[in-house]
Amino acid sequence: MNLEKEISRLYGLPPAEFTEASKELATKLRAEGEKAAAMRVEDLRKPTVAAGVVNRLARTERMNVRALLTSGERLRAAQAKLLRGGSPDGVHKAATDERKALKALLAAARRDEASEAVLRRVEETLRAAAVDDEARELLQAGRFVQERKPVGFGFAQEQPARHKRSSK
């Protein structure tokens, strides 16, 4: 049995099925004399609902995930170049591409009938994966346990807040 493949399979399940499936796998491994592997499976944490949605997107929306990660890499590079005095054109193009990929991924998540609150956490996690190396790896593997928030050079993907002036 390929344990990594089985663990990946578990993280591809809806969170509601994770616990029972992981218990079954651990029991099977123990019966086969694989105590260390069974203990590893027992130690796996069940993904949150939003993390489960992101894990499924990693499996079903590979092209859009790749587009998100590629645009995230380009965005980081363009931001670094901008900070060194370069043109903002690269930042704008990469940010536009990132938004397109993110929009496609969120549309796919909506097809799974995720609530708006879950979709917000999915979006934050996807944004984090676009700019954070650890989150990127988790997205590529489809093994999130909990949501992430964007950090680092993620500021270019946010739209500036528009403040209304009060007229007193």
C-alpha positions, -999 to 999 in steps of 0.1 A, spaced: 0 0 0 13 35 -9 7 54 23 12 89 8 -14 80 -19 -39 69 7 -33 101 28 -39 122 -3 -71 102 -10 -83 110 26 -77 148 21 -96 147 -12 -127 135 7 -154 158 20 -145 166 57 -177 148 69 -162 116 55 -126 121 66 -128 107 102 -145 75 93 -123 69 63 -91 76 83 -102 52 111 -109 25 85 -75 30 69 -57 30 103 -76 -3 112 -65 -18 79 -29 -8 84 -29 -22 120 -43 -55 107 -15 -56 82 11 -51 109 18 -15 99 16 0 133 38 31 126 17 39 94 -15 34 114 -3 58 141 5 84 114 -30 81 99 -45 84 134 -26 116 139 -40 132 107 -62 162 114 -96 165 98 -98 195 74 -122 223 81 -150 228 56 -132 255 37 -99 236 37 -118 206 23 -132 227 -5 -97 239 -13 -83 204 -13 -110 193 -37 -103 222 -60 -66 212 -60 -78 179 -75 -106 189 -98 -94 223 -110 -57 216 -117 -54 241 -146 -69 269 -127 -48 261 -96 -17 261 -119 -28 295 -133 -33 309 -98 1 297 -86 19 309 -118 3 343 -116 12 345 -79 48 338 -87 47 365 -114 30 389 -91 57 385 -64 85 390 -90 68 420 -105 63 435 -70 99 430 -62 109 447 -95 85 476 -88 101 481 -54 135 484 -72 121 512 -94 106 491 -122 73 496 -141 40 488 -125 28 471 -158 40 437 -147 22 440 -114 -11 450 -131 -9 421 -156 0 395 -130 -27 408 -106 -53 406 -134 -43 370 -142 -44 361 -106 -79 375 -102 -91 356 -133 -78 323 -119 -92 330 -85 -126 339 -100 -126 305 -119 -117 286 -87 -144 304 -67 -170 296 -94 -160 259 -91 -164 261 -53 -198 277 -57 -209 246 -77 -201 226 -46 -228 248 -29 -203 263 -4 -218 290 18 -206 326 14 -187 324 47 -169 293 35 -162 309 1 -146 339 19 -122 315 37 -116 295 5 -107 328 -12 -83 339 16 -67 305 15 -62 306 -23 -48 341 -21 -24 329 6 -13 300 -17 -6 324 -45 20 343 -24 32 320 4 55 291 -3 41 268 25 5 274 15 16 269 -22 29 234 -13 -3 225 6 -24 236 -24 -3 216 -49 -7 185 -26 -43 192 -18 -36 187 19 -49 218 38 -61 211 73 -72 247 80 -76 280 62 -47 304 56 -46 342 53 -24 359 27 9 373 40 39 390 25 37 404 -9 0 399 -13 -8 436 -11 -11 441 -49 -40 418 -52 -62 438 -28 -82 467 -42 -76 500 -23 -104 509 1 -125 539 -10 -134 561 19 -164 583 18 -159 618 31 -185 628 56 -201 661 50 -208 676 84 
